Amino acid sequence: MLRIEGVHTFYGAIEALKGVDLHVEEGEIVAMIGANGAGKSTLLMTICGVTPARRGQIVFDSNDITAERTDNIVRRGIACSPEGRRIFPRMSVLENLRMGALTSDPARYDDNLATVFELFPRLKEREGQRGGTLSGGEQQMLAIGRALMSEPTLLLLDEPSLGLAPLVVKQIFEAIHRINSQRRMTVLLVEQNAHHALRLAHRGYVMVTGQITMTGTGRELLENPEVKAAYLEGGHA
């Protein structure tokens, strides 16, 4: 479904991605783990066209999207729930979800909204409440729900557990599992919480300073001594 080959991305003269290669197959959950500043979020922003690749190629559903505009990429079926949630704080929950539906078929709006409310019942309870007054966990649910309203075939999730209490983290990861298993949606998950991410993922990649240094199934990476030392036992990559 998604193939990335030799991608280099820069911020000015600073090279943030240094020849990244990865692929995501239809129906998978693929986790990208790594320390803060490794380039994980940059990778998602590059896929979305926000920080375009200077070299390399990004192919989605057999279409080269390397140089496409972000709105066209969304229309092709990629949606992103960004790091820090970035909801519209002055808009209500329902208005935030409507913003996510701008590129989808209007005839599917009610069905898509029902799907989001079934996945996150708390949003249904808060639909008239301003986004900025929600708890951190509720805002994360809203960010994911907003992305789902565009009817994506590939969902990009950037640090969905960041800053959340353990019980809420469990709820968020259970929701991601349901999105994948019940809706058959493909997910590329960027996450510093390596334990949760690799337990959930079919496959995973490890990124260090803009480069992929390791790949394997979620179980293989969980059991890898280097991954354990760096990300699962209180160590630092």
MORA-V762028 format. One record per run of one state. SS is the DSSP state (~ for helix, > for strand, _ for the rest). FROM is the first residue (numbers start at 1). LEN is the number of residues. If there is no record, write none. Layout:
ss=SS from=FROM len=LEN
ss=SS from=FROM len=LEN
This chain:
ss=_ from=1 len=1
ss=> from=2 len=10
ss=_ from=12 len=2
ss=> from=14 len=11
ss=_ from=25 len=4
ss=> from=29 len=5
ss=_ from=34 len=6
ss=~ from=40 len=8
ss=_ from=48 len=7
ss=> from=55 len=6
ss=_ from=61 len=2
ss=> from=63 len=2
ss=_ from=65 len=5
ss=~ from=70 len=7
ss=_ from=77 len=1
ss=> from=78 len=4
ss=_ from=82 len=10
ss=> from=92 len=1
ss=~ from=93 len=8
ss=_ from=101 len=5
ss=~ from=106 len=14
ss=_ from=120 len=1
ss=~ from=121 len=5
ss=_ from=126 len=4
ss=> from=130 len=1
ss=~ from=131 len=3
ss=_ from=134 len=2
ss=~ from=136 len=13
ss=_ from=149 len=5
ss=> from=154 len=5
ss=_ from=159 len=7
ss=~ from=166 len=18
ss=_ from=184 len=2
ss=> from=186 len=5
ss=_ from=191 len=3
ss=~ from=194 len=7
ss=_ from=201 len=2
ss=> from=203 len=6
ss=_ from=209 len=2
ss=> from=211 len=7
ss=~ from=218 len=6
ss=_ from=224 len=1
ss=~ from=225 len=8
ss=_ from=233 len=5
